[in-house]
Amino acid sequence: MTQTKYFFFLILPLLSLVSCKDTNEYRVGSEFEVYVQRFETEASARGRTFDTKATGLIVEFADLKDNTAGLCHYEDPIRIEIDKTYWNAISKTAGSDLMKEDLLFHELGHGLLGRKHLNDLLENGDWKSIMCGGDQVGDRPWNINYRGIRRNYYVDELFNESTYDKPEFASTQLLVDTTGFKTSYLKSFDSPDQSGWALVDNTKYKTSLVNGRLCFQSKVDSSYMVYATISNPISNLSDFSYELTLEYPSADQTNQYGILFGTIPGGSDGVNDPIEYFTLNNNLKMFMGNRTWYSYYTELSESSIVAAGLNKLKVFKIGKMLYYFINDVYCYQSEMETTTVFNQFGFMVPPKGTVYLDNFKISLNSASSSSSKVKQNLQIEFKVLTTDKFDKNKVNNQ
């Protein structure tokens, strides 16, 4: 009997503590406030009403483990933890506002909407939902192209999971006209005057002509970004296409190689300049992004890639959109980030990798062309920069 009373009085204070907890507590750090209010605004626009200041919510920094960006605790009120190291890392890059919104909307989707993880894919391979996460799907990272027209779709899907499964951007059919483009710059690499880039052999890299192709051999442990500066920069208002055939004959399946285009100001190291890139690896993966962002937008599996073989990469810039092709197969579309002129066009070489290149070509839409003369024999000013690996940053799990 005495023992029973002892346990009774031990438990009673604990029950009292629980009952005194403020279930309507609103404690949201200033860094997160804008995204919580934005979530409520987007919810209201879609017929859902939330007033977290009245009903309670806690969002706070934490030191999360295992590459976790955020955690939602189903307490009363809902409590969300955000990894401070990850938050600070993305804060230093372009696109941080959208990446933070993505993260907070995901966790609020768990806590306020009762959404679970959803790792389905759209027709083109994009993640179907902002709620992707949890148990990893194969070795695919959680990078989601949460920008532009995709941002609108993902927010719609967040509040209405049962609809929106076939957005136009996810179609595998090309829905724009890519005719009417005329070649303006062409390098075939068939002879020294067609090499474009200087042919040199130094301690860091070697360039040579091999069987009618330009061979770039890296001798360093960093990736190389190699650019050609065209004589007449292309306005960001003009439509153009850029293509280059590359071969990376290596058993390596992880390092990325591909094409680059955008702007590098004089004296820059190229690390955070508005350079668009379109890369792939020999594991049949493709990547799109801009060097100003924390990481590439997304990773997609693409069967049109020839592992360790010839791959013609081509991008059409039409309006504000970029349309990506591999071996003449349309693969993807996404908004460009570059807002200035396009005067640098080039390629990326993996660490200590050897890449063979052929048929460097820039074409302008006929309405944008100032001259019908193809510039073939023009010596191009070129620049070689070392950089970190393009697959360095991946979006943390949510």
C-alpha positions as CSV (number, residue, x, y, z in Angstrom):
1,M,0.0,0.0,0.0
2,T,2.8,2.4,1.0
3,Q,4.6,1.6,-2.3
4,T,1.4,2.4,-4.3
5,K,1.1,5.8,-2.6
6,Y,4.7,6.5,-3.3
7,F,4.3,6.1,-7.0
8,F,1.0,8.0,-7.0
9,F,2.7,11.1,-5.5
10,L,5.7,10.7,-7.8
11,I,3.5,10.8,-10.9
12,L,1.2,13.6,-9.8
13,P,3.8,16.5,-10.1
14,L,4.7,15.3,-13.6
15,L,1.1,15.4,-14.6
16,S,0.9,18.9,-13.2
17,L,3.9,20.0,-15.2
18,V,2.4,18.7,-18.5
19,S,-0.9,20.3,-17.8
20,C,0.7,23.7,-17.3
21,K,2.5,23.7,-20.7
22,D,1.3,26.5,-23.0
23,T,0.0,24.6,-26.0
24,N,-0.6,27.9,-27.8
25,E,3.0,29.1,-27.4
26,Y,4.3,30.9,-30.4
27,R,8.1,31.0,-30.5
28,V,9.4,31.5,-34.0
29,G,12.9,32.9,-34.6
30,S,13.2,36.1,-36.6
31,E,15.0,34.2,-39.3
32,F,12.0,31.9,-39.9
33,E,9.1,34.4,-39.3
34,V,8.9,35.5,-43.0
35,Y,8.5,31.9,-44.2
36,V,5.8,31.0,-41.7
37,Q,3.8,34.0,-42.7
38,R,4.4,33.3,-46.3
39,F,3.1,29.7,-45.7
40,E,-0.1,31.1,-44.2
41,T,-0.5,33.5,-47.1
42,E,-0.1,30.7,-49.7
43,A,-2.5,28.5,-47.7
44,S,-5.1,31.3,-47.6
45,A,-4.9,31.7,-51.4
46,R,-5.8,28.1,-51.7
47,G,-8.7,28.0,-49.2
48,R,-6.7,26.9,-46.2
49,T,-6.6,29.0,-43.0
50,F,-3.8,29.0,-40.4
51,D,-3.2,31.4,-37.6
52,T,-0.1,30.0,-35.9
53,K,0.3,33.0,-33.6
54,A,-3.0,32.1,-32.1
55,T,-2.7,28.3,-32.2
56,G,1.0,28.0,-31.4
57,L,4.2,27.0,-33.2
58,I,7.8,26.7,-32.3
59,V,10.6,27.0,-34.9
60,E,14.2,27.0,-33.6
61,F,17.8,26.3,-34.6
62,A,19.4,23.0,-33.6
63,D,22.5,21.0,-34.2
64,L,21.0,18.2,-36.3
65,K,23.0,15.1,-37.3
66,D,23.2,12.8,-40.4
67,N,22.9,15.6,-42.9
68,T,19.5,16.5,-41.8
69,A,18.2,20.0,-42.6
70,G,15.1,20.1,-40.6
71,L,12.9,18.0,-38.2
72,C,9.3,18.3,-37.3
73,H,8.2,17.2,-33.8
74,Y,4.6,16.3,-33.4
75,E,4.2,18.1,-30.0
76,D,1.6,20.5,-28.8
77,P,2.3,23.0,-30.2
78,I,4.2,21.7,-33.3
79,R,8.0,22.2,-32.8
80,I,10.3,22.4,-35.8
81,E,14.1,22.3,-35.6
82,I,16.4,23.7,-38.4
83,D,20.0,22.8,-38.6
84,K,21.9,26.0,-38.1
85,T,25.1,25.0,-40.0
86,Y,23.1,24.1,-43.1
87,W,21.0,27.3,-42.8
88,N,24.1,29.5,-42.6
89,A,25.7,27.7,-45.5
90,I,22.8,28.3,-47.9
91,S,22.5,31.9,-46.7
92,K,25.8,32.8,-48.4
93,T,24.5,31.9,-51.9
94,A,22.0,33.0,-54.5
95,G,18.7,31.3,-54.3
96,S,18.9,31.1,-50.5
97,D,15.4,32.6,-50.0
98,L,13.8,29.9,-52.1
99,M,15.9,27.1,-50.5
100,K,14.9,28.4,-47.0
101,E,11.2,28.6,-48.1
102,D,11.4,25.1,-49.5
103,L,12.8,23.8,-46.2
104,L,10.3,25.6,-44.0
105,F,7.3,24.8,-46.2
106,H,8.4,21.1,-46.1
107,E,8.5,21.0,-42.3
108,L,5.2,23.0,-42.0
109,G,3.7,20.5,-44.5
110,H,4.5,17.8,-41.9
111,G,3.4,19.7,-38.9
112,L,0.3,21.8,-40.1
113,L,-0.9,19.8,-43.1
114,G,-0.1,16.3,-41.8
115,R,1.8,15.5,-45.0
116,K,4.1,12.5,-45.0
117,H,7.1,12.1,-47.3
118,L,6.3,11.5,-50.9
119,N,9.1,10.3,-53.2
120,D,7.3,9.9,-56.5
121,L,8.6,11.3,-59.7
122,L,7.0,13.4,-62.5
123,E,7.2,12.3,-66.1
124,N,10.5,14.1,-66.7
125,G,12.1,12.8,-63.6
126,D,11.6,15.8,-61.3
127,W,10.5,15.1,-57.8
128,K,6.7,15.2,-57.7
129,S,6.4,17.0,-54.4
130,I,8.1,19.4,-52.1
131,M,7.6,16.7,-49.5
132,C,10.3,14.4,-50.9
133,G,12.7,13.2,-48.2
134,G,13.1,10.6,-45.5
135,D,14.4,7.2,-46.7
136,Q,16.7,7.8,-49.6
137,V,15.7,6.6,-53.0
138,G,18.7,4.8,-54.5
139,D,21.6,7.2,-54.2
140,R,19.6,10.2,-55.5
141,P,20.1,13.5,-53.6
142,W,17.1,15.6,-52.4
143,N,18.0,18.5,-54.7
144,I,14.7,20.0,-56.0
145,N,14.5,22.6,-58.7
146,Y,12.3,24.9,-56.6
147,R,12.3,28.0,-58.9
148,G,10.0,29.8,-61.3
149,I,7.2,27.8,-62.8
150,R,8.2,24.8,-60.6
151,R,7.8,26.8,-57.4
152,N,4.2,27.6,-58.3
153,Y,3.5,23.9,-59.0
154,Y,5.2,22.7,-55.8
155,V,3.3,25.1,-53.6
156,D,0.0,24.1,-55.3
157,E,0.8,20.4,-54.8
158,L,1.7,21.0,-51.2
159,F,-1.8,22.2,-50.3
160,N,-3.6,19.9,-52.7
161,E,-1.8,16.5,-53.0
162,S,-4.5,14.8,-55.1
163,T,-4.1,17.1,-58.1
164,Y,-1.4,18.6,-60.2
165,D,0.4,15.4,-61.4
166,K,1.1,16.5,-64.9
167,P,2.5,20.1,-65.1
168,E,3.5,21.3,-68.5
169,F,7.1,21.8,-67.6
170,A,7.4,18.0,-66.8
171,S,6.4,16.9,-70.3
172,T,9.0,14.9,-72.2
173,Q,7.7,16.5,-75.4
174,L,9.4,19.8,-76.5
175,L,6.7,22.4,-76.7
176,V,8.7,25.3,-78.2
177,D,10.0,26.1,-81.7
178,T,13.7,25.6,-82.0
179,T,14.0,26.3,-85.7
180,G,15.4,29.5,-87.2
181,F,18.7,29.4,-85.5
182,K,21.8,30.2,-87.6
183,T,25.4,29.3,-86.8
184,S,27.4,32.3,-85.7
185,Y,30.5,30.7,-84.2
186,L,32.0,27.4,-85.2
187,K,35.1,25.5,-84.2
188,S,35.6,22.1,-85.7
189,F,39.1,21.4,-84.3
190,D,40.1,19.8,-87.6
191,S,43.3,21.9,-87.8
192,P,45.4,24.2,-85.7
193,D,43.6,27.3,-86.9
194,Q,40.4,25.6,-85.9
195,S,41.6,24.8,-82.4
196,G,40.2,27.9,-80.8
197,W,42.0,27.4,-77.6
198,A,45.8,27.7,-77.5
199,L,47.7,24.4,-77.7
200,V,50.0,24.2,-74.7
201,D,51.6,21.7,-72.4
202,N,52.4,22.9,-68.9
203,T,52.5,21.6,-65.4
204,K,48.7,21.9,-64.9
205,Y,47.2,20.8,-68.2
206,K,47.8,19.9,-71.8
207,T,45.8,20.9,-74.9
208,S,46.3,19.2,-78.2
209,L,44.6,18.2,-81.4
210,V,43.9,14.4,-81.6
211,N,42.2,13.0,-84.7
212,G,40.3,16.2,-85.5
213,R,39.2,16.8,-81.8
214,L,40.5,19.1,-79.1
215,C,42.0,17.1,-76.2
216,F,42.2,18.7,-72.8
217,Q,44.2,16.7,-70.3
218,S,44.1,17.9,-66.6
219,K,47.1,17.3,-64.4
220,V,45.5,18.6,-61.1
221,D,43.1,17.4,-58.5
222,S,40.6,20.2,-59.0
223,S,38.0,20.5,-61.7
224,Y,38.7,22.8,-64.6
225,M,36.4,25.4,-66.1
226,V,37.6,26.4,-69.5
227,Y,36.0,29.4,-71.3
228,A,36.2,31.0,-74.7
229,T,35.3,34.7,-74.8
230,I,33.3,35.5,-78.0
231,S,34.0,38.8,-79.7
232,N,30.4,40.0,-79.7
233,P,28.6,39.2,-76.4
234,I,25.1,38.0,-76.7
235,S,22.4,40.0,-74.9
236,N,20.3,38.1,-72.3
237,L,17.3,39.3,-74.3
238,S,18.5,37.4,-77.4
239,D,17.7,33.7,-78.2
240,F,20.7,31.4,-79.0
241,S,21.8,27.8,-78.9
242,Y,25.2,26.5,-77.7
243,E,26.4,22.9,-78.4
244,L,29.5,20.9,-77.9
245,T,30.3,17.2,-78.3
246,L,32.3,15.8,-75.5
247,E,33.9,12.4,-74.6
248,Y,35.2,11.5,-71.2
249,P,36.6,8.0,-71.8
250,S,37.0,6.9,-68.1
251,A,35.7,4.2,-65.9
252,D,34.9,6.9,-63.3
253,Q,31.2,7.2,-62.8
254,T,30.9,10.1,-60.4
255,N,32.8,13.1,-61.7
256,Q,30.9,15.6,-63.8
257,Y,31.8,17.0,-67.2
258,G,29.9,19.2,-69.6
259,I,29.3,22.7,-70.9
260,L,29.3,26.2,-69.3
261,F,28.0,29.6,-70.5
262,G,27.4,33.0,-69.0
263,T,29.5,35.9,-67.7
264,I,32.9,36.1,-65.9
265,P,33.9,39.6,-65.0
266,G,37.6,40.5,-65.4
267,G,39.7,39.4,-62.4
268,S,37.1,37.0,-61.2
269,D,37.9,33.4,-60.0
270,G,34.6,32.1,-61.5
271,V,33.5,30.6,-58.2
272,N,30.4,32.6,-57.7
273,D,29.8,34.2,-61.1
274,P,26.6,33.8,-63.0
275,I,27.7,30.8,-65.0
276,E,25.0,28.3,-66.2
277,Y,26.2,24.7,-66.4
278,F,24.9,21.5,-67.9
279,T,26.9,18.5,-66.9
280,L,26.6,14.7,-66.8
281,N,28.6,11.7,-65.6
282,N,29.3,8.2,-66.8
283,N,26.6,6.9,-64.5
284,L,24.0,8.3,-66.9
285,K,23.1,11.2,-64.6
286,M,22.6,14.8,-65.8
287,F,22.8,18.0,-63.7
288,M,21.8,21.7,-64.4
289,G,22.6,24.7,-62.3
290,N,24.2,28.1,-61.9
291,R,27.5,28.7,-60.1
292,T,25.9,31.4,-57.8
293,W,23.6,28.8,-56.2
294,Y,24.5,26.5,-53.3
295,S,24.2,23.4,-55.5
296,Y,22.9,22.1,-58.8
297,Y,19.1,22.4,-59.2
298,T,18.4,18.7,-59.5
299,E,19.9,15.3,-60.7
300,L,18.1,13.3,-63.3
301,S,18.7,9.8,-64.8
302,E,19.0,10.1,-68.6
303,S,19.1,7.1,-70.9
304,S,20.3,9.2,-73.9
305,I,23.7,9.6,-72.3
306,V,26.4,7.3,-73.7
307,A,28.7,6.3,-70.8
308,A,32.3,7.1,-71.6
309,G,31.3,7.8,-75.2
310,L,30.4,10.7,-77.4
311,N,27.7,13.0,-76.0
312,K,26.5,16.1,-77.8
313,L,25.2,18.6,-75.3
314,K,23.1,21.4,-76.6
315,V,21.1,24.1,-74.9
316,F,18.6,26.5,-76.4
317,K,18.0,29.8,-74.7
318,I,14.5,31.0,-75.6
319,G,13.1,33.9,-73.7
320,K,14.0,33.3,-70.1
321,M,14.0,29.5,-70.4
322,L,16.8,27.1,-71.2
323,Y,16.0,23.8,-73.0
324,Y,18.5,21.0,-72.6
325,F,19.3,18.2,-75.1
326,I,21.6,15.2,-75.0
327,N,22.5,13.6,-78.3
328,D,19.5,15.5,-79.9
329,V,17.1,14.1,-77.3
330,Y,15.1,16.8,-75.4
331,C,15.7,16.2,-71.7
332,Y,14.7,19.2,-69.6
333,Q,13.7,22.9,-69.3
334,S,14.5,25.4,-66.6
335,E,14.7,29.2,-66.0
336,M,18.1,30.8,-66.6
337,E,19.7,32.8,-63.8
338,T,22.1,34.9,-65.8
339,T,20.8,38.4,-66.2
340,T,23.7,40.1,-68.0
341,V,25.2,39.3,-71.3
342,F,26.5,35.9,-72.4
343,N,30.1,36.3,-73.4
344,Q,31.8,33.1,-72.1
345,F,31.2,29.7,-73.5
346,G,33.2,26.6,-72.6
347,F,33.4,23.3,-70.8
348,M,34.2,21.5,-67.6
349,V,36.9,18.9,-67.1
350,P,37.0,16.5,-64.1
351,P,40.0,16.3,-61.7
352,K,43.0,14.7,-63.6
353,G,40.5,13.9,-66.4
354,T,41.0,13.9,-70.1
355,V,38.1,15.2,-72.2
356,Y,37.9,15.2,-76.0
357,L,35.8,17.9,-77.7
358,D,34.3,18.5,-81.1
359,N,32.0,20.9,-83.0
360,F,31.9,23.9,-80.7
361,K,28.9,25.9,-82.1
362,I,27.0,29.0,-81.1
363,S,23.9,29.8,-83.1
364,L,21.6,32.8,-82.9
365,N,18.0,33.1,-83.7
366,S,17.6,34.8,-87.1
367,A,15.9,37.7,-85.5
368,S,19.0,38.2,-83.2
369,S,21.7,37.6,-85.9
370,S,23.7,40.7,-86.8
371,S,25.7,38.9,-89.5
372,S,25.3,35.8,-91.5
373,K,29.0,35.2,-91.7
374,V,30.2,32.3,-89.6
375,K,33.2,33.0,-87.5
376,Q,35.4,29.9,-88.0
377,N,39.0,31.1,-88.1
378,L,38.8,33.6,-85.3
379,Q,41.3,33.0,-82.5
380,I,39.3,33.0,-79.3
381,E,40.6,34.5,-76.0
382,F,40.4,31.7,-73.5
383,K,40.6,31.3,-69.8
384,V,41.3,28.3,-67.6
385,L,40.1,28.3,-64.0
386,T,40.3,25.6,-61.3
387,T,37.3,25.1,-59.1
388,D,35.8,22.7,-56.5
389,K,33.9,19.7,-57.8
390,F,30.5,20.5,-59.3
391,D,28.9,17.8,-57.1
392,K,30.3,19.2,-53.9
393,N,27.0,20.4,-52.4
394,K,23.8,18.4,-52.1
395,V,20.6,19.5,-50.4
396,N,20.3,18.0,-46.9
397,N,17.5,15.6,-46.0
398,Q,14.2,17.0,-44.6
